[in-house]
Amino acid sequence: MSSGVLRQFYLSKAWIDLRSCIIVERGPVCEKCQKIFIDTSKLIGHHKEELTPENVHDVSISLNKELIEIICHECHNKEHRRFGHNKRSVYIVYGPPLSGKKTLVNQLMHHGDLIIDMDRIYECISGQPMYIKPNNLRFNVFAVRDKLIDMVKTRYGQWQDAYIIGGYPEKYERDKLADCLRAELIFCEVDKAECYRRLEADEGRKHRSLEWRGYIDKWFSEYAP
């Protein structure tokens, strides 16, 4: 798992903007296998020279386009197979809507990790496009999520690391869950204005902008650091 300073780098505006710029310039294509990805969050900005806490602030390495490849998860996993380990870690990745939680997990995860994400569970159960959430399936979705979280708690199965993605604005709730799962909390810190900006730029959610603004407002009204 990346250290704290590396996580902060991957959450930084400089890195997010550079990665997006490279994808626009080169196209949404994995540079290893040549697959095209409509969902660009599935593409990884892979540093040819491994980032470390010692070199991450050297922009000639960390923000050098020539040293960055755009590759898919499968190819990324092949690149990092040498980092496989038996120790299991659990991470709760939280923050407001559109704060980059999924994108961050996509950057950090490895083959064999367990990802618990309400949006993906809704998509799987309903068969609807991402972010379309039939309200009548809400209890089923929560039941599946709770079952998966229980598997993490009991360390059931052969997964490597686990990532739980959610808003978790209430400190008591997230601290209780982190304590129960022996998990590390990772906060995707983004202000409300930036969430609004990303919403307007997101074609998948743009047509439901008013609804998603409500989700954003609700999170910030409930958030307690």
C-alpha contacts under 8 A as a table, 3 or more apart, distances in Angstrom:
res1	aa1	res2	aa2	distance
1	M	108	L	7.17
2	S	5	V	7.96
2	S	6	L	5.74
2	S	7	R	6.33
2	S	108	L	7.36
3	S	6	L	5.35
3	S	7	R	6.40
3	S	53	P	7.22
4	G	7	R	5.11
4	G	8	Q	6.26
5	V	8	Q	5.14
5	V	9	F	6.32
5	V	53	P	6.21
6	L	9	F	4.98
6	L	10	Y	6.38
6	L	51	L	7.64
6	L	52	T	7.15
6	L	53	P	6.44
6	L	56	V	7.01
7	R	10	Y	5.18
7	R	11	L	6.34
8	Q	11	L	5.06
8	Q	12	S	6.13
9	F	12	S	5.09
9	F	15	W	6.75
9	F	56	V	7.50
10	Y	15	W	6.01
10	Y	16	I	7.07
10	Y	104	L	6.93
10	Y	107	Q	7.85
11	L	15	W	7.13
11	L	16	I	6.90
11	L	100	G	7.68
11	L	104	L	7.02
11	L	188	C	7.12
12	S	15	W	5.47
12	S	16	I	6.27
13	K	16	I	5.06
13	K	17	D	5.83
14	A	17	D	5.37
14	A	18	L	6.09
14	A	63	L	7.97
15	W	18	L	5.07
15	W	19	R	6.03
15	W	63	L	6.97
16	I	19	R	5.31
16	I	20	S	6.23
17	D	20	S	5.18
17	D	21	C	6.04
18	L	21	C	4.98
18	L	22	I	6.16
18	L	63	L	7.24
18	L	65	K	7.98
19	R	22	I	5.21
19	R	23	I	6.31
19	R	45	G	6.16
20	S	23	I	5.17
20	S	24	V	6.23
21	C	24	V	5.12
21	C	25	E	6.17
22	I	25	E	5.04
22	I	26	R	5.95
22	I	27	G	7.84
22	I	65	K	7.30
22	I	70	I	7.80
23	I	26	R	5.24
23	I	27	G	5.10
23	I	28	P	5.56
23	I	29	V	7.83
23	I	40	T	7.95
23	I	70	I	7.14
24	V	27	G	5.27
24	V	28	P	7.16
26	R	29	V	7.38
28	P	36	I	5.73
28	P	37	F	5.50
28	P	38	I	6.87
28	P	40	T	6.21
28	P	43	L	7.60
29	V	34	Q	5.62
29	V	35	K	5.53
29	V	36	I	4.43
29	V	37	F	6.13
29	V	43	L	7.94
29	V	70	I	7.30
29	V	71	I	7.36
30	C	33	C	5.73
30	C	34	Q	4.80
30	C	35	K	5.40
30	C	36	I	6.58
30	C	37	F	7.81
30	C	43	L	6.98
30	C	70	I	5.71
30	C	71	I	4.21
30	C	72	C	5.40
31	E	34	Q	5.48
31	E	69	E	6.67
31	E	70	I	5.78
31	E	71	I	5.45
32	K	71	I	6.17
32	K	72	C	7.99
32	K	75	C	6.67
33	C	71	I	7.94
33	C	75	C	7.31
37	F	40	T	5.90
37	F	42	K	7.23
37	F	43	L	7.48
39	D	42	K	6.03
39	D	43	L	7.96
40	T	43	L	5.33
41	S	44	I	7.57
41	S	102	K	7.69
41	S	103	T	5.62
41	S	106	N	7.13
42	K	72	C	6.17
42	K	73	H	6.59
42	K	103	T	7.84
42	K	106	N	6.62
43	L	70	I	6.22
43	L	71	I	5.48
43	L	72	C	4.66
43	L	73	H	6.68
44	I	69	E	7.88
44	I	70	I	5.55
44	I	71	I	5.23
44	I	72	C	5.82
44	I	73	H	6.77
44	I	76	H	7.20
44	I	106	N	7.28
44	I	107	Q	5.97
45	G	68	I	6.17
45	G	69	E	5.79
45	G	70	I	4.90
45	G	71	I	6.68
45	G	107	Q	7.62
46	H	68	I	5.44
46	H	69	E	5.03
46	H	70	I	6.11
46	H	71	I	6.75
46	H	76	H	7.36
47	H	50	E	5.75
47	H	51	L	6.90
47	H	62	S	7.36
47	H	67	L	5.82
47	H	68	I	4.63
47	H	69	E	6.41
48	K	67	L	5.34
48	K	68	I	5.94
48	K	69	E	7.00
49	E	61	I	7.25
49	E	67	L	6.82
51	L	54	E	7.99
51	L	55	N	6.21
51	L	56	V	5.63
51	L	61	I	7.94
51	L	62	S	6.89
52	T	55	N	5.40
52	T	56	V	5.72
53	P	56	V	5.56
53	P	57	H	7.87
54	E	57	H	7.36
55	N	58	D	5.29
55	N	61	I	7.18
55	N	62	S	7.46
56	V	59	V	7.26
56	V	61	I	7.23
56	V	62	S	5.51
57	H	62	S	6.93
58	D	61	I	5.61
58	D	62	S	6.13
58	D	63	L	7.96
59	V	62	S	4.91
59	V	63	L	4.80
59	V	64	N	6.49
60	S	63	L	6.05
60	S	64	N	5.23
61	I	64	N	5.36
61	I	67	L	6.78
62	S	67	L	8.00
64	N	67	L	5.50
64	N	68	I	6.72
65	K	68	I	5.20
65	K	69	E	7.98
66	E	69	E	7.96
71	I	75	C	6.21
71	I	76	H	6.27
72	C	75	C	5.44
72	C	76	H	5.98
73	H	76	H	4.86
73	H	77	N	5.99
73	H	106	N	7.77
74	E	77	N	5.19
74	E	78	K	6.48
74	E	111	H	7.73
75	C	78	K	5.06
75	C	79	E	6.31
76	H	79	E	5.01
76	H	80	H	6.36
77	N	80	H	5.18
77	N	81	R	5.87
77	N	110	H	5.87
77	N	111	H	5.71
78	K	81	R	5.28
79	E	82	R	7.74
80	H	83	F	5.56
80	H	84	G	7.63
80	H	110	H	7.86
81	R	84	G	5.68
85	H	160	Q	7.73
86	N	160	Q	6.85
87	K	160	Q	7.32
87	K	161	D	7.93
88	R	159	W	7.97
88	R	160	Q	5.46
88	R	161	D	4.98
88	R	162	A	7.65
89	S	160	Q	7.54
89	S	161	D	4.85
89	S	162	A	6.40
89	S	183	A	7.02
90	V	152	V	7.88
90	V	161	D	5.79
90	V	162	A	4.72
90	V	163	Y	5.97
90	V	164	I	7.83
90	V	181	L	7.21
90	V	182	R	6.99
90	V	183	A	4.64
90	V	184	E	6.30
91	Y	161	D	7.95
91	Y	162	A	6.19
91	Y	163	Y	4.86
91	Y	164	I	6.24
91	Y	183	A	5.21
91	Y	184	E	4.80
91	Y	185	L	5.85
91	Y	186	I	6.82
92	I	163	Y	5.87
92	I	164	I	4.75
92	I	165	I	6.11
92	I	166	G	7.59
92	I	178	A	7.08
92	I	183	A	6.55
92	I	184	E	6.16
92	I	185	L	4.88
92	I	186	I	5.98
93	V	101	K	6.26
93	V	105	V	7.81
93	V	163	Y	6.83
93	V	164	I	6.00
93	V	165	I	4.93
93	V	166	G	6.47
93	V	185	L	6.19
93	V	186	I	4.76
93	V	187	F	6.02
93	V	188	C	7.16
94	Y	101	K	6.68
94	Y	165	I	6.02
94	Y	166	G	5.07
94	Y	167	G	4.97
94	Y	168	Y	5.92
94	Y	169	P	7.80
94	Y	185	L	7.50
94	Y	186	I	6.31
94	Y	187	F	5.20
94	Y	188	C	6.11
95	G	99	S	6.11
95	G	101	K	7.09
95	G	166	G	7.03
95	G	167	G	4.96
95	G	168	Y	6.89
95	G	169	P	6.97
95	G	187	F	5.78
95	G	188	C	5.05
95	G	189	E	6.39
95	G	190	V	7.70
96	P	99	S	5.51
96	P	167	G	5.62
96	P	169	P	7.66
96	P	188	C	7.71
96	P	189	E	7.93
96	P	190	V	7.35
96	P	195	C	7.70
96	P	216	I	6.32
96	P	219	W	5.92
96	P	220	F	7.17
97	P	167	G	7.02
97	P	195	C	6.91
97	P	215	Y	6.99
97	P	216	I	5.74
97	P	219	W	7.70
98	L	101	K	7.45
98	L	195	C	5.55
98	L	198	R	6.60
98	L	199	L	6.98
99	S	188	C	5.87
99	S	189	E	6.83
99	S	190	V	5.63
99	S	195	C	6.43
100	G	103	T	5.15
100	G	104	L	6.05
100	G	188	C	6.70
101	K	104	L	5.24
101	K	105	V	6.30
101	K	165	I	6.73
101	K	188	C	6.32
102	K	105	V	5.13
102	K	106	N	6.05
102	K	165	I	7.29
103	T	106	N	5.01
103	T	107	Q	6.33
104	L	107	Q	5.09
104	L	108	L	6.36
105	V	108	L	5.06
105	V	109	M	5.69
105	V	163	Y	7.29
106	N	109	M	5.64
109	M	113	D	6.43
109	M	161	D	7.98
110	H	113	D	5.80
112	G	159	W	5.54
112	G	160	Q	5.59
112	G	161	D	7.68
113	D	159	W	5.44
113	D	160	Q	4.85
113	D	161	D	4.85
113	D	162	A	5.62
113	D	163	Y	7.66
114	L	159	W	5.87
114	L	160	Q	7.02
114	L	161	D	6.26
114	L	162	A	4.53
114	L	163	Y	6.25
115	I	162	A	5.86
115	I	163	Y	4.91
115	I	164	I	6.12
115	I	165	I	7.64
116	I	120	R	7.96
116	I	121	I	7.89
116	I	145	R	6.88
116	I	148	L	7.19
116	I	149	I	7.72
116	I	162	A	7.71
116	I	163	Y	6.18
116	I	164	I	4.78
116	I	165	I	6.11
117	D	120	R	5.41
117	D	121	I	6.31
117	D	145	R	7.85
117	D	164	I	6.34
117	D	165	I	5.12
117	D	166	G	6.95
118	M	121	I	5.02
118	M	122	Y	6.15
118	M	141	V	7.25
118	M	142	F	7.92
118	M	145	R	7.02
118	M	165	I	7.48
118	M	166	G	7.36
119	D	122	Y	5.19
119	D	123	E	6.24
119	D	130	M	6.66
119	D	131	Y	6.16
119	D	133	K	7.93
120	R	123	E	4.95
120	R	124	C	6.06
120	R	130	M	7.19
121	I	124	C	5.06
121	I	125	I	6.10
121	I	141	V	6.29
121	I	144	V	7.66
121	I	145	R	7.55
122	Y	125	I	5.32
122	Y	126	S	5.77
122	Y	127	G	7.85
122	Y	128	Q	7.80
122	Y	130	M	7.87
122	Y	131	Y	7.94
122	Y	132	I	7.79
122	Y	133	K	6.13
122	Y	137	L	7.88
122	Y	141	V	6.17
123	E	126	S	5.44
123	E	127	G	5.42
123	E	128	Q	5.47
123	E	129	P	6.19
123	E	130	M	5.67
123	E	131	Y	7.52
123	E	132	I	7.50
123	E	133	K	7.70
124	C	127	G	5.63
124	C	128	Q	7.82
125	I	141	V	7.44
126	S	133	K	7.76
126	S	134	P	7.34
126	S	137	L	7.57
128	Q	132	I	6.03
128	Q	133	K	7.66
129	P	132	I	5.77
130	M	204	G	7.91
131	Y	204	G	7.91
131	Y	205	R	7.39
133	K	137	L	7.80
133	K	138	R	7.89
134	P	137	L	5.75
134	P	138	R	7.14
135	N	138	R	5.26
136	N	139	F	7.47
137	L	140	N	5.31
137	L	141	V	6.20
138	R	141	V	5.19
138	R	142	F	6.24
139	F	142	F	5.14
139	F	143	A	6.09
140	N	143	A	5.04
140	N	144	V	6.29
141	V	144	V	5.21
141	V	145	R	6.22
142	F	145	R	5.01
142	F	146	D	6.01
143	A	146	D	5.14
143	A	147	K	6.14
144	V	147	K	5.12
144	V	148	L	6.28
145	R	148	L	5.18
145	R	149	I	6.16
146	D	149	I	5.00
146	D	150	D	6.08
147	K	150	D	5.05
147	K	151	M	6.40
148	L	151	M	5.00
148	L	152	V	6.45
149	I	152	V	4.98
149	I	153	K	6.21
150	D	153	K	4.91
150	D	154	T	6.22
151	M	154	T	5.23
151	M	155	R	5.67
151	M	156	Y	4.82
151	M	157	G	7.35
152	V	155	R	4.78
152	V	156	Y	6.34
152	V	162	A	7.26
152	V	181	L	6.88
153	K	156	Y	7.77
153	K	180	C	6.97
153	K	181	L	4.99
159	W	162	A	7.36
167	G	219	W	7.25
168	Y	171	K	7.39
168	Y	173	E	6.82
168	Y	174	R	5.65
168	Y	223	Y	7.99
169	P	174	R	7.63
169	P	219	W	6.11
169	P	220	F	7.56
169	P	222	E	5.81
169	P	223	Y	4.16
169	P	224	A	6.14
169	P	225	P	7.94
170	E	173	E	5.49
170	E	174	R	6.46
170	E	222	E	6.40
170	E	223	Y	5.59
170	E	224	A	5.55
170	E	225	P	7.93
171	K	174	R	5.41
171	K	175	D	5.89
171	K	223	Y	7.56
171	K	224	A	5.60
171	K	225	P	6.32
172	Y	175	D	5.27
172	Y	176	K	5.94
173	E	176	K	5.24
173	E	177	L	6.24
174	R	177	L	5.07
174	R	178	A	6.02
175	D	178	A	5.03
175	D	179	D	6.07
176	K	179	D	5.17
176	K	180	C	6.11
177	L	180	C	5.02
177	L	181	L	6.09
177	L	183	A	7.87
178	A	181	L	5.26
178	A	182	R	5.58
178	A	183	A	4.64
178	A	184	E	6.48
178	A	185	L	6.88
179	D	182	R	5.02
179	D	183	A	6.55
180	C	183	A	7.75
190	V	194	E	6.44
190	V	195	C	6.89
191	D	194	E	5.50
191	D	195	C	6.51
192	K	195	C	5.04
192	K	196	Y	6.29
192	K	216	I	7.20
192	K	217	D	7.82
192	K	220	F	7.43
193	A	196	Y	5.12
193	A	197	R	6.24
194	E	197	R	4.94
194	E	198	R	6.17
195	C	198	R	5.20
195	C	199	L	6.14
195	C	216	I	7.28
196	Y	199	L	5.01
196	Y	200	E	6.39
196	Y	213	R	7.02
196	Y	216	I	7.94
197	R	200	E	5.35
197	R	201	A	6.45
198	R	201	A	5.04
198	R	202	D	6.12
199	L	202	D	5.14
199	L	205	R	6.71
199	L	206	K	6.33
199	L	209	S	6.88
199	L	212	W	7.64
200	E	203	E	7.57
200	E	205	R	7.98
200	E	206	K	5.66
200	E	209	S	7.18
201	A	206	K	7.17
202	D	205	R	5.63
202	D	206	K	5.65
203	E	206	K	5.04
203	E	207	H	7.45
204	G	207	H	7.41
205	R	208	R	5.38
205	R	209	S	6.23
205	R	212	W	7.50
206	K	209	S	4.94
208	R	211	E	5.49
208	R	212	W	6.40
209	S	212	W	5.20
209	S	213	R	6.01
210	L	213	R	5.11
210	L	214	G	6.39
211	E	214	G	5.15
211	E	215	Y	6.64
212	W	215	Y	4.90
212	W	216	I	6.23
213	R	216	I	5.01
213	R	217	D	6.06
214	G	217	D	5.10
214	G	218	K	6.02
215	Y	218	K	5.13
215	Y	219	W	6.26
216	I	219	W	5.28
216	I	220	F	6.44
217	D	220	F	5.33
217	D	221	S	6.14
218	K	221	S	5.13
218	K	222	E	6.30
219	W	222	E	5.27
219	W	223	Y	5.94
220	F	223	Y	5.13
